[in-house]
Amino acid sequence: MARDAGRPLRADAQRNRDKILAAAVRVFAEDGLDAHFERIAREAGVGTGTLYRNFPTREALIEAAYRNEVARLCDAVPGLLAAMSPREALRAWTRRFIDYATAKLGMADALRAVVASGTNPYADSQEMIQAALSSLMDAGTAAGTIRSDIGPTDMFAALAGIALTSAKPEQREQAERLLDLTLDGLKPVPPRLREG
């Protein structure tokens, strides 16, 4: 029986759930639709009963794993902004975005199966990512380290392009170069260069 979604989990149960979701991302990325619940449970360090109590179907697990990756990406923003300058926070977050895109690419077959079953694992994810990106870019604009004429929608399009062309693990160096190029393009243009 699946857990009651309305009740908060005990700390140990939440830790188990988090370990299951992290293991699921890795295993679905490696094995695709052939991933076995037993392997996921073993890699998470839990019993299969614990896995099935949290995620009674393959689709529920895949969707939860994907949504967890989106939440981890977006929830990182306040901590990054508290720990570093807005420009450094944006740089750190874009690297996390590529990590997220790599995980999503690895889970592509599993996510397609969820969509085919009638569920939309992507619901709200673009809006959540856009909101996270807006917070980072607003902080950079306020600090004067990011151009004010480039919006989060433009930056999201650039990141999505990098992810589409360079999200495979073996393309990471290229992704890093493209991120640097994109972030360099966000630097404010000195007034004398704008006029010339």
N, C-alpha and C positions, 0 to 999 in steps of 0.2 A: 504494500500500500504506500502511495506517495505521501510525503509529508504535507501538513497543513500549511499552505503558503502564507496564511495570515499571522501565524505565530513566529516570533523571532527564534532563531536557533540558539542553543547553548553554545558556549565558546568552543568546546571540543567538536561539536557537530558542525559548526561553521568552518573550523579548520579542516575537517574531513571533506566537506563540500568543496572548499577552495582547492585542496589537493587533488580531488577528483577532476575538477574542471581544468586545472593545469595539466594533469596527465592526459586528459581527453584531447586537448589541443595538440599535444605532442604526438599521441598515438594516431589520431585521425589524420594529422599532417603526414605521418610516415606510411600508414596503411590504408588510408582512404576508407571506403565503405567496408573493407575487409577487417577493420579494427574489431577486436573482440573485447567485450566487457570485462572478461577475466583479466586480460593484460592491463587494461586501464585501471582496474581495481588493484592489481598487484603493484603497478608503478606508483599508484597513489598511496599504497601502504594501508589499504582498507579491504574489508571483505566484500565479496560480490553482493551480499545482502545489503550492506550499507549503500553501495552504489545504486542498487535497484530501488531502495527506499527513497533515495533522493531523485532518481531519474528512472522512472519505470519503463521508458522506451528509448530507443536509439535516437529518435528525433528530438525528444526532450533533452537528452544529454548534449547533442550537437548544438541545438539552439542555445541552451544555457551556457555552453562553453564559448560560443561566439559572442553572445551578449556580455559575458564576463570580460572578454578581451576588450570590447568597446568600453565598458565601464572602467576597467583598469586604465585605459588610455586617457579617458576624459577626467577621471578622478585624480590623476596625477598633477593636473594643472595648478591647483592651489599650493601644493607642496613645492613644486618647481619655482613658482613665483615667490614663495616665502624664502627659498634657499639661495636664489641667484638673481642676477639682473634680468629684466624682461627679455633682452636679446638672447642671453645665455639660456633662459628658460625655454624660449621658442626653439632654439637650436636643439636642446635636449629633448623636447617634446617631439620634434620632427623625426628624430631617430627612433623614438618610441612608436611613432606612426608607421615607420617602415617595418618595425618589428611586428606590429599589428597586421600590416598588409601581408607580410610574409606568412604569418599564421593563417590569415584568411585564405591566401592562395593555397597553402597546404591542405586546408580543409575544404577546398572548392567542391570536390565531388560529394562530400558529406553534406555540405550546405545545399547543393542542388537537390539532393534527395529530400531534404527537409522542405524545400520550396515545393517540390513535386507532390509532397504529402498534404499540401494545402496550408502550410504555416509560412509566415514571413519572418524569418529571423532578422531581417534587415530593418524592420519597422523601427523608426525613431533613431537608428544609428547615425544616419547622416546629419540629422538635426543636433544630436548630442555632440558629434565631432565638430560641427560648425560652431556650436556654442563654446566649446573648449578653445577652439582656435580664435574665436572672437575675443575671449578673455585675454589670451596671450598677446594678440595683436593690439588690443586696446591699451594694455599695459605698456607695450613697446612704443606705441604712438605717443602716449602721455609722457613717457620718459624721453622722447625725442630720438629714439634709436631705430625707429621703423618709419618708413614713408607713410604719410597719411592718405595718399591717393591709391594705395593698394588695399583692398578689403579682404576679409576672411574668405569670401567666395572665390576670389582670384587665387588666394594662397591654397585653398582646398583643391582647386582645379590643378594647380601646379603639383601638389603632393600626390593627387590621384594619378597624374601623368607619370610621375616618377615611380609610383607603385606599380602601374601597369607595365612599365618597361623594365623595371629593375628590382622587383620584389623577391626574386628567387634568392635563396641563401648564397649561391655562388656569384651573384651579381651585387653583393653588398658594397664592395669598393666603388662600383659605379654609382650606386644609390647615394653613397656618402658624398661623392664629387658633385652629383646633381643637386643634392641638398645644399651644399656649400654655395654652389652657383646661384641657386634660388634665393638663399638667405642673403647673399651679397647684393642681390638685386633689390632687397628691401631697405638697404641703407639709405638714409635721407640724402638727397642730392643737394650739394652746397648751392646757395643762391646764385653765385657768379656763374656756375655751370648751367643753371636753368636759363639764365638770361642770354648766354652765348650761343 
